Amino acid sequence: MSVFEQSIIKYHLSKTEFPFSVRTNFGDDQTYYASYFYRSYEVMPDIEQLALDNCKGKILDVGAGTGSHSLYLQEKGFDVTAIEISESFCEVLIERGVKSVLCQDYYTLKGLKFDTAIFMMNGIGISKTIDGFIKLLNKLKELLNKDGVAYIDSADIIYMFDTPEDLKYYEEEVEYYGEIEYHVSDDKNNDPPFQWLFIDKKMLSYIAEANGFGCEIMLENDYKAYLAKLWIKE
């Protein structure tokens, strides 16, 4: 079980904080607390609230984590399916009362269709790379109904680099700056590093349009975090 999973499980069982550290390959280091992943709608960022407010029909919560978004939508009367690859998190989802939980990889999901898919808390990070994001979009085409939509939040992390704003996008010789490596640890354990993707709104729009999706940036904050709405173009 990873450090992140241990922190979540310990908090779930005891409501005691077990902080963990998240460090990136470019040196940024932050401390996180498990309670943040149990927050209510009222204290969620505006970007997440806006996504939840616009959900419709049958909903897929991708990378549902502890289920905060699923539970809110479920309480509003929506038919919500939470998909989560971590068995530990799936146990938390079930114990917290999420009615429909799929404990599997997003890319293995078959035979189901949804009106809305949400990828909250930079949920598209699971794609790891720009090429992986294209794979994620292709899977999304299989899962959305004709008039379905997806809500994706992410952020432009260009400010962390000495990279010009006019960086050329999506050329083979250019490594995209949003493809980062995470290292998670606590005072006793260190998890193996893993890849995660942050994608700026220009790149997301470009990739989405090139792969058959319409794209609208619905909201952006002062920290270059934003909410995007995607839909399949006819």
Phi and psi restraints in degrees (value plus and minus 20) as a CYANA .aco file:
   2 SER   PHI     -90.8   -50.8
   2 SER   PSI     144.7   184.7
   3 VAL   PHI     -79.1   -39.1
   3 VAL   PSI     -63.6   -23.6
   4 PHE   PHI     -79.3   -39.3
   4 PHE   PSI     -67.8   -27.8
   5 GLU   PHI     -82.1   -42.1
   5 GLU   PSI     -62.7   -22.7
   6 GLN   PHI     -80.3   -40.3
   6 GLN   PSI     -62.5   -22.5
   7 SER   PHI     -82.5   -42.5
   7 SER   PSI     -63.9   -23.9
   8 ILE   PHI     -85.0   -45.0
   8 ILE   PSI     -66.5   -26.5
   9 ILE   PHI     -83.2   -43.2
   9 ILE   PSI     -64.7   -24.7
  10 LYS   PHI     -80.7   -40.7
  10 LYS   PSI     -61.7   -21.7
  11 TYR   PHI     -88.1   -48.1
  11 TYR   PSI     -60.2   -20.2
  12 HIS   PHI     -79.7   -39.7
  12 HIS   PSI     -58.7   -18.7
  13 LEU   PHI    -103.5   -63.5
  13 LEU   PSI     -51.6   -11.6
  14 SER   PHI    -141.6  -101.6
  14 SER   PSI     -32.7     7.3
  15 LYS   PHI      38.0    78.0
  15 LYS   PSI       5.8    45.8
  16 THR   PHI    -125.6   -85.6
  16 THR   PSI     116.0   156.0
  17 GLU   PHI     -92.1   -52.1
  17 GLU   PSI     116.3   156.3
  18 PHE   PHI    -148.5  -108.5
  18 PHE   PSI      67.2   107.2
  19 PRO   PHI     -84.8   -44.8
  19 PRO   PSI     132.9   172.9
  20 PHE   PHI    -159.5  -119.5
  20 PHE   PSI     137.4   177.4
  21 SER   PHI    -125.2   -85.2
  21 SER   PSI     118.1   158.1
  22 VAL   PHI    -140.4  -100.4
  22 VAL   PSI      98.3   138.3
  23 ARG   PHI    -139.5   -99.5
  23 ARG   PSI     122.0   162.0
  24 THR   PHI    -123.7   -83.7
  24 THR   PSI     148.5   188.5
  25 ASN   PHI     -89.5   -49.5
  25 ASN   PSI     -31.7     8.3
  26 PHE   PHI    -123.5   -83.5
  26 PHE   PSI      -4.8    35.2
  27 GLY   PHI      79.2   119.2
  27 GLY   PSI     -30.6     9.4
  28 ASP   PHI     -87.7   -47.7
  28 ASP   PSI     116.0   156.0
  29 ASP   PHI    -156.1  -116.1
  29 ASP   PSI     105.0   145.0
  30 GLN   PHI    -154.5  -114.5
  30 GLN   PSI     130.1   170.1
  31 THR   PHI    -121.6   -81.6
  31 THR   PSI     112.4   152.4
  32 TYR   PHI    -137.7   -97.7
  32 TYR   PSI     134.2   174.2
  33 TYR   PHI    -142.4  -102.4
  33 TYR   PSI     119.2   159.2
  34 ALA   PHI     -79.3   -39.3
  34 ALA   PSI     -51.6   -11.6
  35 SER   PHI     -79.5   -39.5
  35 SER   PSI     -46.9    -6.9
  36 TYR   PHI     -79.3   -39.3
  36 TYR   PSI     -49.6    -9.6
  37 PHE   PHI    -107.4   -67.4
  37 PHE   PSI     -17.4    22.6
  38 TYR   PHI    -134.4   -94.4
  38 TYR   PSI      -3.3    36.7
  39 ARG   PHI     -89.9   -49.9
  39 ARG   PSI     133.0   173.0
  40 SER   PHI    -106.6   -66.6
  40 SER   PSI     147.8   187.8
  41 TYR   PHI     -74.0   -34.0
  41 TYR   PSI     -59.7   -19.7
  42 GLU   PHI     -81.1   -41.1
  42 GLU   PSI     -47.2    -7.2
  43 VAL   PHI    -130.1   -90.1
  43 VAL   PSI     -13.2    26.8
  44 MET   PHI     -91.2   -51.2
  44 MET   PSI     133.2   173.2
  45 PRO   PHI     -80.2   -40.2
  45 PRO   PSI     135.2   175.2
  46 ASP   PHI     -75.5   -35.5
  46 ASP   PSI     -55.6   -15.6
  47 ILE   PHI     -81.5   -41.5
  47 ILE   PSI     -64.2   -24.2
  48 GLU   PHI     -90.1   -50.1
  48 GLU   PSI     -60.3   -20.3
  49 GLN   PHI     -80.1   -40.1
  49 GLN   PSI     -62.8   -22.8
  50 LEU   PHI     -83.2   -43.2
  50 LEU   PSI     -61.5   -21.5
  51 ALA   PHI     -80.8   -40.8
  51 ALA   PSI     -67.3   -27.3
  52 LEU   PHI     -84.5   -44.5
  52 LEU   PSI     -57.4   -17.4
  53 ASP   PHI     -85.3   -45.3
  53 ASP   PSI     -42.9    -2.9
  54 ASN   PHI    -122.8   -82.8
  54 ASN   PSI     -17.5    22.5
  55 CYS   PHI     -86.5   -46.5
  55 CYS   PSI     130.7   170.7
  56 LYS   PHI    -166.6  -126.6
  56 LYS   PSI     138.4   178.4
  57 GLY   PHI      38.0    78.0
  57 GLY   PSI    -161.4  -121.4
  58 LYS   PHI    -104.7   -64.7
  58 LYS   PSI     108.0   148.0
  59 ILE   PHI    -138.9   -98.9
  59 ILE   PSI     119.5   159.5
  60 LEU   PHI    -132.5   -92.5
  60 LEU   PSI     102.2   142.2
  61 ASP   PHI    -121.3   -81.3
  61 ASP   PSI      84.3   124.3
  62 VAL   PHI    -107.2   -67.2
  62 VAL   PSI     109.0   149.0
  63 GLY   PHI      44.5    84.5
  63 GLY   PSI      33.8    73.8
  64 ALA   PHI     -86.3   -46.3
  64 ALA   PSI     -38.2     1.8
  65 GLY   PHI      42.7    82.7
  65 GLY   PSI    -142.6  -102.6
  66 THR   PHI    -108.0   -68.0
  66 THR   PSI     -26.0    14.0
  67 GLY   PHI      73.3   113.3
  67 GLY   PSI      -6.3    33.7
  68 SER   PHI     -79.7   -39.7
  68 SER   PSI     -61.3   -21.3
  69 HIS   PHI     -94.0   -54.0
  69 HIS   PSI     -62.4   -22.4
  70 SER   PHI     -80.3   -40.3
  70 SER   PSI     -64.4   -24.4
  71 LEU   PHI     -84.0   -44.0
  71 LEU   PSI     -61.4   -21.4
  72 TYR   PHI     -81.6   -41.6
  72 TYR   PSI     -67.4   -27.4
  73 LEU   PHI     -85.9   -45.9
  73 LEU   PSI     -58.1   -18.1
  74 GLN   PHI     -81.8   -41.8
  74 GLN   PSI     -61.8   -21.8
  75 GLU   PHI     -84.9   -44.9
  75 GLU   PSI     -45.4    -5.4
  76 LYS   PHI    -103.4   -63.4
  76 LYS   PSI     -19.8    20.2
  77 GLY   PHI      76.4   116.4
  77 GLY   PSI     -13.3    26.7
  78 PHE   PHI    -101.9   -61.9
  78 PHE   PSI     133.8   173.8
  79 ASP   PHI    -106.8   -66.8
  79 ASP   PSI      84.4   124.4
  80 VAL   PHI    -135.8   -95.8
  80 VAL   PSI     112.9   152.9
  81 THR   PHI    -133.2   -93.2
  81 THR   PSI     103.7   143.7
  82 ALA   PHI    -119.0   -79.0
  82 ALA   PSI     105.2   145.2
  83 ILE   PHI    -133.8   -93.8
  83 ILE   PSI     111.9   151.9
  84 GLU   PHI    -171.1  -131.1
  84 GLU   PSI     110.5   150.5
  85 ILE   PHI    -100.5   -60.5
  85 ILE   PSI     -43.4    -3.4
  86 SER   PHI    -101.3   -61.3
  86 SER   PSI     101.6   141.6
  87 GLU   PHI     -82.9   -42.9
  87 GLU   PSI     -55.4   -15.4
  88 SER   PHI     -83.5   -43.5
  88 SER   PSI     -65.0   -25.0
  89 PHE   PHI     -87.0   -47.0
  89 PHE   PSI     -54.6   -14.6
  90 CYS   PHI     -81.6   -41.6
  90 CYS   PSI     -58.6   -18.6
  91 GLU   PHI     -82.3   -42.3
  91 GLU   PSI     -61.8   -21.8
  92 VAL   PHI     -83.4   -43.4
  92 VAL   PSI     -65.0   -25.0
  93 LEU   PHI     -76.6   -36.6
  93 LEU   PSI     -66.3   -26.3
  94 ILE   PHI     -85.9   -45.9
  94 ILE   PSI     -64.9   -24.9
  95 GLU   PHI     -87.1   -47.1
  95 GLU   PSI     -48.8    -8.8
  96 ARG   PHI     -99.9   -59.9
  96 ARG   PSI     -31.4     8.6
  97 GLY   PHI      87.0   127.0
  97 GLY   PSI      -8.8    31.2
  98 VAL   PHI     -89.6   -49.6
  98 VAL   PSI     105.8   145.8
  99 LYS   PHI     -96.9   -56.9
  99 LYS   PSI     -55.8   -15.8
 100 SER   PHI    -140.7  -100.7
 100 SER   PSI      89.3   129.3
 101 VAL   PHI    -145.5  -105.5
 101 VAL   PSI     106.6   146.6
 102 LEU   PHI    -130.2   -90.2
 102 LEU   PSI      97.4   137.4
 103 CYS   PHI    -116.1   -76.1
 103 CYS   PSI      63.0   103.0
 104 GLN   PHI    -182.3  -142.3
 104 GLN   PSI     149.8   189.8
 105 ASP   PHI     -92.3   -52.3
 105 ASP   PSI     115.8   155.8
 106 TYR   PHI     -70.2   -30.2
 106 TYR   PSI     -60.3   -20.3
 107 TYR   PHI     -93.2   -53.2
 107 TYR   PSI     -31.5     8.5
 108 THR   PHI    -117.2   -77.2
 108 THR   PSI     -21.1    18.9
 109 LEU   PHI     -92.0   -52.0
 109 LEU   PSI     108.0   148.0
 110 LYS   PHI    -160.0  -120.0
 110 LYS   PSI     135.8   175.8
 111 GLY   PHI      58.1    98.1
 111 GLY   PSI     -11.7    28.3
 112 LEU   PHI    -145.7  -105.7
 112 LEU   PSI     129.0   169.0
 113 LYS   PHI    -148.1  -108.1
 113 LYS   PSI     127.7   167.7
 114 PHE   PHI    -155.9  -115.9
 114 PHE   PSI     133.6   173.6
 115 ASP   PHI    -107.5   -67.5
 115 ASP   PSI     -47.5    -7.5
 116 THR   PHI    -161.3  -121.3
 116 THR   PSI     118.7   158.7
 117 ALA   PHI    -144.7  -104.7
 117 ALA   PSI     115.7   155.7
 118 ILE   PHI    -140.4  -100.4
 118 ILE   PSI     119.2   159.2
 119 PHE   PHI    -145.4  -105.4
 119 PHE   PSI      61.6   101.6
 120 MET   PHI    -111.2   -71.2
 120 MET   PSI     142.2   182.2
 121 MET   PHI      36.5    76.5
 121 MET   PSI      30.2    70.2
 122 ASN   PHI      34.9    74.9
 122 ASN   PSI      25.4    65.4
 123 GLY   PHI     -80.8   -40.8
 123 GLY   PSI     -42.4    -2.4
 124 ILE   PHI     -91.8   -51.8
 124 ILE   PSI     -24.8    15.2
 125 GLY   PHI     -75.1   -35.1
 125 GLY   PSI     -44.2    -4.2
 126 ILE   PHI     -81.6   -41.6
 126 ILE   PSI     -39.8     0.2
 127 SER   PHI     -96.5   -56.5
 127 SER   PSI     -38.3     1.7
 128 LYS   PHI      52.0    92.0
 128 LYS   PSI     -62.4   -22.4
 129 THR   PHI    -159.1  -119.1
 129 THR   PSI     150.5   190.5
 130 ILE   PHI     -80.9   -40.9
 130 ILE   PSI     -64.4   -24.4
 131 ASP   PHI     -81.2   -41.2
 131 ASP   PSI     -57.1   -17.1
 132 GLY   PHI     -85.7   -45.7
 132 GLY   PSI     -53.8   -13.8
 133 PHE   PHI     -85.4   -45.4
 133 PHE   PSI     -57.7   -17.7
 134 ILE   PHI     -82.2   -42.2
 134 ILE   PSI     -61.4   -21.4
 135 LYS   PHI     -81.6   -41.6
 135 LYS   PSI     -61.4   -21.4
 136 LEU   PHI     -81.3   -41.3
 136 LEU   PSI     -62.5   -22.5
 137 LEU   PHI     -85.9   -45.9
 137 LEU   PSI     -60.2   -20.2
 138 ASN   PHI     -82.3   -42.3
 138 ASN   PSI     -58.2   -18.2
 139 LYS   PHI     -86.9   -46.9
 139 LYS   PSI     -57.9   -17.9
 140 LEU   PHI     -80.9   -40.9
 140 LEU   PSI     -56.2   -16.2
 141 LYS   PHI     -78.9   -38.9
 141 LYS   PSI     -54.8   -14.8
 142 GLU   PHI     -90.8   -50.8
 142 GLU   PSI     -48.3    -8.3
 143 LEU   PHI    -116.9   -76.9
 143 LEU   PSI     -40.2    -0.2
 144 LEU   PHI    -110.4   -70.4
 144 LEU   PSI     120.9   160.9
 145 ASN   PHI     -87.9   -47.9
 145 ASN   PSI     151.5   191.5
 146 LYS   PHI     -72.3   -32.3
 146 LYS   PSI     -65.2   -25.2
 147 ASP   PHI    -122.0   -82.0
 147 ASP   PSI       0.4    40.4
 148 GLY   PHI     -93.9   -53.9
 148 GLY   PSI     140.1   180.1
 149 VAL   PHI    -155.1  -115.1
 149 VAL   PSI     138.3   178.3
 150 ALA   PHI    -147.1  -107.1
 150 ALA   PSI     123.3   163.3
 151 TYR   PHI    -136.3   -96.3
 151 TYR   PSI     104.3   144.3
 152 ILE   PHI    -147.8  -107.8
 152 ILE   PSI     108.2   148.2
 153 ASP   PHI    -132.0   -92.0
 153 ASP   PSI     122.1   162.1
 154 SER   PHI    -174.9  -134.9
 154 SER   PSI    -185.6  -145.6
 155 ALA   PHI    -174.2  -134.2
 155 ALA   PSI     130.9   170.9
 156 ASP   PHI    -110.0   -70.0
 156 ASP   PSI      97.2   137.2
 157 ILE   PHI    -123.7   -83.7
 157 ILE   PSI       4.6    44.6
 158 ILE   PHI     -77.3   -37.3
 158 ILE   PSI     -50.8   -10.8
 159 TYR   PHI     -83.3   -43.3
 159 TYR   PSI     -35.8     4.2
 160 MET   PHI    -104.3   -64.3
 160 MET   PSI     -23.8    16.2
 161 PHE   PHI    -146.2  -106.2
 161 PHE   PSI     140.9   180.9
 162 ASP   PHI    -112.3   -72.3
 162 ASP   PSI      31.3    71.3
 163 THR   PHI    -130.0   -90.0
 163 THR   PSI     112.4   152.4
 164 PRO   PHI     -83.4   -43.4
 164 PRO   PSI     128.8   168.8
 165 GLU   PHI     -83.1   -43.1
 165 GLU   PSI     -45.7    -5.7
 166 ASP   PHI    -113.0   -73.0
 166 ASP   PSI      10.3    50.3
 167 LEU   PHI     -70.4   -30.4
 167 LEU   PSI     113.4   153.4
 168 LYS   PHI     -90.9   -50.9
 168 LYS   PSI     114.0   154.0
 169 TYR   PHI    -118.3   -78.3
 169 TYR   PSI     122.2   162.2
 170 TYR   PHI      35.1    75.1
 170 TYR   PSI      30.5    70.5
 171 GLU   PHI    -133.6   -93.6
 171 GLU   PSI     121.6   161.6
 172 GLU   PHI     -77.4   -37.4
 172 GLU   PSI     -53.5   -13.5
 173 GLU   PHI    -103.6   -63.6
 173 GLU   PSI     -23.8    16.2
 174 VAL   PHI    -126.0   -86.0
 174 VAL   PSI     100.3   140.3
 175 GLU   PHI    -102.5   -62.5
 175 GLU   PSI     102.1   142.1
 176 TYR   PHI     -88.0   -48.0
 176 TYR   PSI     109.4   149.4
 177 TYR   PHI     -88.0   -48.0
 177 TYR   PSI     -36.5     3.5
 178 GLY   PHI    -104.3   -64.3
 178 GLY   PSI     -23.3    16.7
 179 GLU   PHI    -107.4   -67.4
 179 GLU   PSI      80.0   120.0
 180 ILE   PHI    -136.3   -96.3
 180 ILE   PSI     151.8   191.8
 181 GLU   PHI    -140.7  -100.7
 181 GLU   PSI     109.1   149.1
 182 TYR   PHI    -122.0   -82.0
 182 TYR   PSI     124.2   164.2
 183 HIS   PHI    -147.0  -107.0
 183 HIS   PSI      98.9   138.9
 184 VAL   PHI    -130.8   -90.8
 184 VAL   PSI     114.6   154.6
 185 SER   PHI    -172.6  -132.6
 185 SER   PSI     143.9   183.9
 186 ASP   PHI    -147.8  -107.8
 186 ASP   PSI    -183.1  -143.1
 187 ASP   PHI     -93.7   -53.7
 187 ASP   PSI     -26.4    13.6
 188 LYS   PHI    -143.2  -103.2
 188 LYS   PSI     -49.3    -9.3
 189 ASN   PHI    -151.0  -111.0
 189 ASN   PSI     132.9   172.9
 190 ASN   PHI    -146.8  -106.8
 190 ASN   PSI     104.7   144.7
 191 ASP   PHI    -100.5   -60.5
 191 ASP   PSI     133.9   173.9
 192 PRO   PHI     -80.4   -40.4
 192 PRO   PSI     125.9   165.9
 193 PRO   PHI     -85.4   -45.4
 193 PRO   PSI     133.1   173.1
 194 PHE   PHI    -161.4  -121.4
 194 PHE   PSI     135.0   175.0
 195 GLN   PHI    -104.5   -64.5
 195 GLN   PSI     129.7   169.7
 196 TRP   PHI    -169.1  -129.1
 196 TRP   PSI     127.1   167.1
 197 LEU   PHI    -132.3   -92.3
 197 LEU   PSI     108.9   148.9
 198 PHE   PHI    -131.8   -91.8
 198 PHE   PSI     115.6   155.6
 199 ILE   PHI    -150.2  -110.2
 199 ILE   PSI     110.7   150.7
 200 ASP   PHI     -95.1   -55.1
 200 ASP   PSI     141.5   181.5
 201 LYS   PHI     -85.0   -45.0
 201 LYS   PSI     -53.3   -13.3
 202 LYS   PHI     -85.2   -45.2
 202 LYS   PSI     -65.7   -25.7
 203 MET   PHI     -86.5   -46.5
 203 MET   PSI     -63.6   -23.6
 204 LEU   PHI     -79.8   -39.8
 204 LEU   PSI     -66.0   -26.0
 205 SER   PHI     -82.1   -42.1
 205 SER   PSI     -62.9   -22.9
 206 TYR   PHI     -81.3   -41.3
 206 TYR   PSI     -69.6   -29.6
 207 ILE   PHI     -85.7   -45.7
 207 ILE   PSI     -62.8   -22.8
 208 ALA   PHI     -81.2   -41.2
 208 ALA   PSI     -68.7   -28.7
 209 GLU   PHI     -83.3   -43.3
 209 GLU   PSI     -57.7   -17.7
 210 ALA   PHI     -90.8   -50.8
 210 ALA   PSI     -35.4     4.6
 211 ASN   PHI    -138.7   -98.7
 211 ASN   PSI       7.0    47.0
 212 GLY   PHI      69.5   109.5
 212 GLY   PSI      -3.4    36.6
 213 PHE   PHI    -135.4   -95.4
 213 PHE   PSI     124.5   164.5
 214 GLY   PHI    -102.4   -62.4
 214 GLY   PSI     134.2   174.2
 215 CYS   PHI    -163.7  -123.7
 215 CYS   PSI     114.3   154.3
 216 GLU   PHI    -152.3  -112.3
 216 GLU   PSI     108.4   148.4
 217 ILE   PHI    -105.3   -65.3
 217 ILE   PSI      93.0   133.0
 218 MET   PHI    -107.1   -67.1
 218 MET   PSI     -50.7   -10.7
 219 LEU   PHI    -180.3  -140.3
 219 LEU   PSI     121.9   161.9
 220 GLU   PHI    -158.9  -118.9
 220 GLU   PSI     119.1   159.1
 221 ASN   PHI    -124.3   -84.3
 221 ASN   PSI    -196.9  -156.9
 222 ASP   PHI     -88.6   -48.6
 222 ASP   PSI     -34.0     6.0
 223 TYR   PHI    -120.8   -80.8
 223 TYR   PSI      -5.2    34.8
 224 LYS   PHI      45.2    85.2
 224 LYS   PSI      -0.6    39.4
 225 ALA   PHI    -105.4   -65.4
 225 ALA   PSI     127.7   167.7
 226 TYR   PHI    -171.4  -131.4
 226 TYR   PSI     145.1   185.1
 227 LEU   PHI    -137.1   -97.1
 227 LEU   PSI     109.1   149.1
 228 ALA   PHI    -134.9   -94.9
 228 ALA   PSI     121.6   161.6
 229 LYS   PHI    -128.2   -88.2
 229 LYS   PSI     107.9   147.9
 230 LEU   PHI    -140.0  -100.0
 230 LEU   PSI     126.5   166.5
 231 TRP   PHI    -167.9  -127.9
 231 TRP   PSI     134.6   174.6
 232 ILE   PHI     -98.2   -58.2
 232 ILE   PSI     105.4   145.4
 233 LYS   PHI     -96.8   -56.8
 233 LYS   PSI     123.6   163.6
